Structures are given as C-alpha cells and as structure tokens.
Amino acid sequence: MRVRPRWALAIVAVALASVAAFVETRHTNRSVTPAERAETAVPVTAAVVTEKDVPIVIHALGTVQSIETVNVQSRVNGQIMQAFFTQGQKVKKGDPLFLVDTRPYQAALD
C-alpha cells in the first residue's frame, strides 16, 4: 500500500502537535513550591571586567604548503659544520646559510 506524501505529512504534524500538547499540559498543571524553586535556582556571580589578550588555539589536522620553496646548492662539496637559520625562517639575499668544513680545502691549498 502506497502512502501519499500529504497524508504522511499530516500524520506527522498531528503526532508532533499531540506530543507538544502533552508536554505543555504536564508542565503547566504541576504546582512548584518555593522549596523546589530554590533547589532549581541557578546562583549568579559577578566579576570585575578586565581587558586581556585571549590566545586562539585551534587543534586540527591539515596540510601546510609554503608559498615559495628554494633549492639551495653549494658551489663546493663538503661537510656542513653549522646552519645559520631555522626551518621556516625568512632569509634575505646575502645572509649566511651554512658553514662548510674548510679543512680539506686548506690542506689542498697548502
């Protein structure tokens, strides 16, 4: 048997209306004593207003892609002794990036 959508909608509307009427009559017929009202009361507190910076922390999964990437190639081969930057740091033209071990080149020169 096929139920037409209008009839189904009317049945759902009548069911919702009857549930709402039941809840409303149950709520309004009940008399609340002052003692019950005091038990359900929510305490209110006050505080002094202050202006502060609030950190925004978002915990999420995701992928970060840099705007620009650069491949750095050295002019000489050698062991890197020290790096003068950290990952993600902005560097400018002329900033030293690495210190390469100079001992092999000094030995070849001598």
C-alpha positions as CSV (number, residue, x, y, z in Angstrom):
1,M,0.0,0.0,0.0
2,R,1.4,3.4,-1.0
3,V,1.0,6.3,1.4
4,R,0.7,9.7,-0.3
5,P,3.2,12.3,1.0
6,R,0.4,14.7,2.0
7,W,-1.2,12.1,4.3
8,A,2.2,11.2,5.8
9,L,2.9,14.8,6.5
10,A,-0.5,15.3,8.1
11,I,0.0,12.3,10.3
12,V,3.5,13.5,11.4
13,A,2.1,17.0,12.1
14,V,-0.7,15.6,14.3
15,A,1.7,13.4,16.2
16,L,4.0,16.3,16.9
17,A,1.1,18.5,18.0
18,S,-0.2,15.9,20.4
19,V,3.3,15.4,21.9
20,A,3.7,19.2,22.4
21,A,0.2,19.4,24.0
22,F,1.0,16.6,26.4
23,V,4.3,18.2,27.5
24,E,2.7,21.6,27.9
25,T,-0.2,20.3,30.0
26,R,2.1,18.3,32.2
27,H,4.3,21.3,32.7
28,T,1.5,23.8,33.5
29,N,-0.6,21.5,35.8
30,R,2.3,21.0,38.2
31,S,2.5,23.5,41.1
32,V,6.0,24.4,42.2
33,T,6.6,25.0,45.8
34,P,9.1,27.7,46.9
35,A,11.5,25.0,48.2
36,E,11.5,23.3,44.8
37,R,12.0,26.7,43.1
38,A,15.0,27.3,45.4
39,E,16.6,24.0,44.5
40,T,16.4,24.7,40.8
41,A,17.7,28.3,41.1
42,V,21.0,29.0,39.5
43,P,23.4,31.1,41.5
44,V,24.6,34.3,39.8
45,T,28.1,35.6,40.4
46,A,29.7,38.9,39.3
47,A,33.3,39.6,38.4
48,V,35.3,42.7,37.6
49,V,35.7,43.4,33.9
50,T,39.3,43.3,32.6
51,E,40.8,43.6,29.2
52,K,43.1,40.8,28.2
53,D,44.5,39.1,25.1
54,V,43.0,35.7,24.6
55,P,45.1,33.2,22.8
56,I,43.3,31.4,19.9
57,V,44.2,27.8,19.8
58,I,42.9,25.5,17.1
59,H,43.5,21.8,17.2
60,A,43.0,20.4,13.7
61,L,44.5,18.1,11.2
62,G,45.7,19.6,8.0
63,T,48.5,20.1,5.4
64,V,50.6,23.2,5.2
65,Q,52.3,24.2,2.0
66,S,54.8,27.0,1.7
67,I,54.2,29.9,-0.7
68,E,57.6,29.6,-2.1
69,T,60.3,26.9,-2.0
70,V,64.0,27.2,-2.8
71,N,66.6,24.5,-3.6
72,V,70.0,25.5,-2.2
73,Q,73.0,24.1,-4.0
74,S,76.5,24.7,-2.8
75,R,79.4,25.7,-5.0
76,V,81.7,23.2,-3.2
77,N,81.3,19.8,-1.7
78,G,82.0,19.3,2.0
79,Q,80.6,18.6,5.4
80,I,78.2,21.1,6.8
81,M,79.5,22.2,10.2
82,Q,76.8,24.7,11.2
83,A,73.5,26.1,9.9
84,F,72.7,29.7,10.5
85,F,68.9,29.5,10.0
86,T,66.0,27.5,11.3
87,Q,63.2,25.8,9.3
88,G,60.6,28.4,8.1
89,Q,62.8,31.4,8.9
90,K,62.8,34.2,6.3
91,V,66.3,34.8,4.9
92,K,67.5,37.7,2.8
93,K,70.0,37.9,0.0
94,G,73.5,37.8,1.4
95,D,72.6,36.1,4.7
96,P,75.0,33.2,5.5
97,L,73.2,29.9,5.5
98,F,75.8,27.2,6.2
99,L,79.4,26.9,7.4
100,V,81.2,24.2,5.3
101,D,84.3,22.5,6.8
102,T,87.3,24.3,5.3
103,R,90.0,21.9,6.4
104,P,90.1,19.8,3.2
105,Y,90.3,22.9,1.1
106,Q,93.0,24.4,3.3
107,A,95.0,21.2,3.1
108,A,94.7,21.2,-0.7
109,L,95.8,24.8,-0.8
110,D,98.9,24.1,1.4
